[in-house]
């Protein structure tokens, strides 16, 4: 099996876990995919998904902010840039509310 097909399958599994509401399992699957394929062609999108899950479902704003810091806002397309900015604001607010700003 080709590396590209394997990456697609791993992403499909992570997306399926996410769709099933299994946030912790989905987050772990996205982390493993990024670790195995740091230059994945959809890496920015995967990191945004992981940041959203980490922040909104797992309640870990510091970890979400760390993920967001690895992204280059100027390299994101407008749709992803908008999500990035929303997540960045949510993570900062959550961290401030918990005293971890």
Steps between C-alpha positions, in 0.01 A plus 500: 500500500630845413594756761237740364223242534611419855494872593152532355383192693645633827328834440173321424523306827568819698211677327268206571592502869430873505163450330410237760566749779809317622700820546790358701548209258471730198753744649745215559450375142565850360813531722634166377435595140687829540788327679534243220446756225611845620487631140155353427342695210201578724714562808367850570140379479579204727671726756198732498267204554721373779513846660120529482453156658760569765341831592129443454458132585792421728519839678876545464558861390876501562547195280275654232703822507819299458355331190388833358845652554644241260281624217591787273192719480620668182525165319141400578221545250227748606264233638771339712636841605156591634480177703857556622413849626181375667684217675784732600252738666308215668822344632625833636165568669486150649856526626431842652182372667692212656791723604744347248533794260 
